[in-house]
Amino acid sequence: MCGELAELVRRHGGIVRSAPAVREAQIDCTAIVAQFLEQLGSPGRRVHVFLTGAGVTTLFQEAERQGALPFAIAAIRRGTVVCRGPKPAAALKRYGIIANVSAASPYTSDELLHAMTSIDLAGAEVTVVHYGERNRELSAALQVRGGLLNELCVYEWRLPDDIEPLQKMARAIVARDVNAVVFTSQVQWKHLALVATELGIADALMRALTTEIVVAAVGPICSSALIDAGVRPHVVPENPKMGPLVSALAQFYAEPRTLNR
């Protein structure tokens, strides 16, 4: 949604420089989806956890390709359906499936696990449809609660096919040619850091982001990834959405301050 984000920034008077940092790439999930469908045909108490809308769509598209879409929909309905946030819930609704449990904002693993407190996971077959990388902390927590875990990874987060714009962005940050950097996902930061490392400017990038560049992160998941790397964002909105993110950044600039970390 780079176009929408750019327009929001312009409405607040900002000058936009954007660089694609991630693409969602489908992987060959034929075998893992076939195995999942086979498991759905056996008796058992099941909990289905969906982390993203893209995961929902990819799973059901593959089930349809294998001629098992109606079966998959009916079988999943019989279990307990859990969503991390509104995007997987909306994707499921398109297939006529309503989530039994949904995490509250800001839709992190903590909110998801809290929402699942009332579900008895002991001995239940818990399927987690991951986003572009495996959420190992969530998986471990579900196993601690007694769930028999089945993890589905049906797509991956990869670098853009053309990484030159991201390389230019890394150099622009190092040169202080930008005043602020906005991250809307943790993987954007990871890919920016990777590109900077390959260019040999990783240390210079870190110095810029920890001294002179304003850093904004859309929510706690993105913010945590930055903090873990040593970058503490100046702006993190209470509501983890693009509109509040840009508004919070504009408010940051409206109040004169120094860049204290």
N, C-alpha and C positions, 0 to 999 in steps of 0.2 A: 504493500500500500504506500509506496514511496511518493506517488503523485499526490495522494491525499495529505500525507504528512508535510510535503513541501508547501502545499497550498495553505495549510494551517500556519506554518512559519511565516509565509509572506503576509498573511492577514495581520500578523502582529508586527510587521515591519522588518522582518529578517530577510537577509539575502541568502539564498539556498545554494549549497554545493552538495550534491548527493553522489553516493557511490554504492552500487550493489555489492553486498557483502556475503550473501548466502543464496543458495537455490535449493529447492526441495527436489531430490532426485529419487525416482522410484527404483527399487532394487528387485531382483528376481525373488519374489516371495511365494512362488507357486507351491513349493514343498511345505513351507511353514503354514500357509493358509489351508492347504489340503489336510495337514495333520490336525489343525485346529477344528476343521469341519468334522473330521472323523471323531475327535473327542466330544464334540457337541452331540453326536449320535448315541453316546453311552450314558447310562444313568449317573447322576451326580448332582451335588449342590454347587451351583456356580455363581461367581461374581465376576462381572466384566467391567474393567476399568479403562476408560478412554481418556487419553490425555490431550489429544488435539483433533480438530476437525479433519485435517489432512489424513490422519491415521484412520479415522472412520471411513472416509471416502475411498481410500486406497484398499482397505480391507474388503469392503462390500463390492467394489469394482472387480477385485480378483475372485471373490465368491461367485459373482455373476458370470465371469469368464469361465469358471469351472462348472457352470450350470447348477449352482446350489444357492442362489440368492434367496429365494423364498424360504428354503430350509434354514439358512443362517439367520434370517430375520426372526422367524418363529422361535428358533432355539434360544437366541439371545433374549428375546422377550420373556422367556420362561425363567431366566436367571435374574439376578439383581444387577441393575445397570447403574454404573457410577461414572460421573463426568467431572473432570477437573474444572471446567468453566463453561461459559456460554457457547463457545465455538464447537466443541464436540457435541454438546446438547443440540445445537441447531442442525448439525450434520446428521445426527441420529434421527431427528424429527422428520427429516426429508425421507427417511425410510420407514416412517411410522412407528418409531421406537421412542418412548418417553423415559427419560432418566428417572430412576427411583431415588437417587442421591446425587446432589451436586455440591461442589465445594463453594464456599463463600469467597468473595473478593478478599485479598488480591490473587486468589487461585494458585497458591503455592502448594507444595507437597504437605506443608503443615496443615493448611485448611482442608486439603483433601483427606488426610488421615483423620482429622478431627470429625469431618462429616461422616466418616466410615465407622465411627466409634460404636454406633448401635448395631453394626453388622457383625455377626459371629463368624469370624474367619477360620476358626479352628476346624481343620479337616476339609474346608471348602476349596474347590478348584478356582483359583483366582487368576484370570487372564488380564494382563496389562498390555494394552496397545500403546506402545511408546511413541514419542515424537521422534525427531531426526537423530537422536542418540539415546542410549539406554539411561534411564534414571535409576542409578544403582542404589541411591539412598532410599528411594521409595520402595523399590523391590525388597531391600533388606528389611525395612520396617514391616512390610506386609508378611514376610516370612516369620518375623519375630511374633507376629500375632497369630501364627498358626496356619496361614494360607499355603496351599500347595500351588506354587507359582508357575504360570505359563506365560512367557514373555513373547510378544509379537513385535518385531521391528519390520515394518513394511515399506519404509522409505528412509532416506538419509539426508542430512544436511551436508552440502558440499560447497566448495568455493564456486563462485560464478565461472562460467566458461571463459569469460574475458576478465582477467584480474587487473588489467591496467588502470581502470578507474579507482580501484581500491589501493593500488600502489601509489597513485597520484595523491589520494587522500592521506595516506600515511606520511608522504613527504610534505604535504601541506601542513599537517599537524606539527611535524618536527620544525618546520620553518615558521611556525606561528602565523600562517596565512589564514587561519580560521580562528574565530573567537570562542566557538563552542562546538562540541561534538555530542550528537544525540544518538543513543543506542536504544533500539526497540526490542532487542533480544540478546540473550547471552552469547549466542553463537556469532553474532556480528562482531562482538569484541574479540572473541577467540580467533576469528578469521583475520581481523585487522592485525592482531598481535602476531599471527603466523606470517602474514605477508611482510610485516615490518622486520621480523626475524630473518626471513629469506633475503631481504634487502640490506641487512646488516645495520638497521637503524632502530632496533628494538629498545635499546637503552635510551636513545634520544627521544623516542616516542613516549616512553614512561616519564621522562623528565618533563616533557611538555604537558602531559596529562596530569601530572602531580604538582605543577607549579603555576602555569599561565593559562591553560585552556579550561574553560568551563565544561564540565562533564554532566550530562543529563542521562538518566536511566529510566525506562518506562515503569519499572516495578521492582519488587524485592528480589526476584530470581535473577534478573539482569544485574541489579545492583550488587548482589552477593558475588556474582562471578567477577565483577570489577574489583570489589574489595579484596577478594581472595588473591587477586593478582597484584594488589598494592595500590589500586586507584580508588579513591573514595569519591563517589559522585557528589556534586554540589546540589543537584536537583533530582528528587525522586517523588513523584506525585502520590497522594494518598490513594487515588483511583488509578489503577494501572492501565490507562488507555491513552491513545495518542492525543486527544483533545486536552485532557488535564495535564499531560506531559508538556505540551507546548505552552499552555497557559502558565504552568509553574515556572517554566524557563523565562517567559516574558516577565513574570513577577519578580524573578531573581534579578533581572537587569533593571527593573524599576526601582529597586532598593539599593542604593550605593553601598558597596561592601568590598572588602578585600577577600582574596581567594584563600581562606584558611581551610586547612584539611582537618 
